Amino acid sequence: MAAQYEPEIVLYDLACTKNVCFSPAVWRIRLMLNYKHIPYRTIFLEFPDIEPTLKGLGLVLGESPSGNIYNKYTVPVIQHVPTNTYIMDSVTIAQFLESTYPDPPVPLTSELGLEIGAKARAVVGRAFSTSLMPRELGILSPRAQEYFRRTREESLGHRLEDLFDKEEEAWSAVGEDIRAVGELIQTHKADGPFVLGARPSYTDFFIAGSLQSARMVDERVFQRTIKYPGYGEVYEACLPYMEKKD
Ligand SMILES: N[C@@H](CCC(=O)N[C@@H](CS)C(=O)NCC(=O)O)C(=O)O
């Protein structure tokens, strides 16, 4: 008889044509779920279905328990099945998972982790958004492409494809800074492959999740990033927790 599989968590993820997770924010949570061996199932939502679905689940915008203000419906969202609780935003979800499933522990913050997170967002994030935003269209359904193009071009003020003209300039502007963040990532190299040494922390999941997201959109952007020392090592060390992708 097949074993009964009762998911503890339902994970709302972002759909793409590859039918695997490609959202960096959702990957952070997926890595935590996989690392902690928490049973879960996934519901993939197309971009235009995120807001109506989450509203329908009763989620409201405003201030979250973590103090963040939400003014937009986003994934990841989880449903904690045993208590029928819905939670939005990766930071709030990570705090909930850590307090509800503390073993094995995932340190959520550290001074080094905060520094890496902030610097990586500023420098790698800048290069990633230039390279990945226009290429993301290539893995979206026609409906999601229409939504993504409309909303992103509205905020950019120009066509997504115009980013290609700025791509090389964006990467060379931050090259040295990407290398410096890579050095920070290797601070505890002597103790193990992760940012804090032997065991993963949320910062590792942030790094590995962002790299996996880039890889799902375009292998070349991933390869370009792991040429800088530090990034690929964390990614490799997190691979065992990336097996469940859907
Ligand atoms: N603060 C949010 C941001 C997550 C986020 O930006 N999610 C994107 C997918 S990667 C999203 O759901 N976007 C919806 C939209 O653009 O309409 C978190 O970390 O959970």
The ligand as an ORCA input file, in Angstrom:
! r2SCAN-3c Opt
* xyz 0 1
  N       8.694     40.700     -0.545
  C       8.290     39.605     -1.300
  C       8.650     39.771     -2.741
  C       8.348     38.524     -3.515
  C       8.166     38.815     -4.979
  O       8.572     39.872     -5.509
  N       7.513     37.873     -5.658
  C       7.237     38.029     -7.077
  C       7.646     36.755     -7.790
  S       9.416     36.520     -7.699
  C       5.745     38.199     -7.265
  O       4.962     37.473     -6.699
  N       5.341     39.182     -8.082
  C       3.954     39.399     -8.367
  C       3.736     40.490     -9.390
  O       4.716     41.056     -9.887
  O       2.564     40.747     -9.675
  C       8.907     38.325     -0.701
  O      10.125     38.276     -0.468
  O       8.126     37.428     -0.455
*
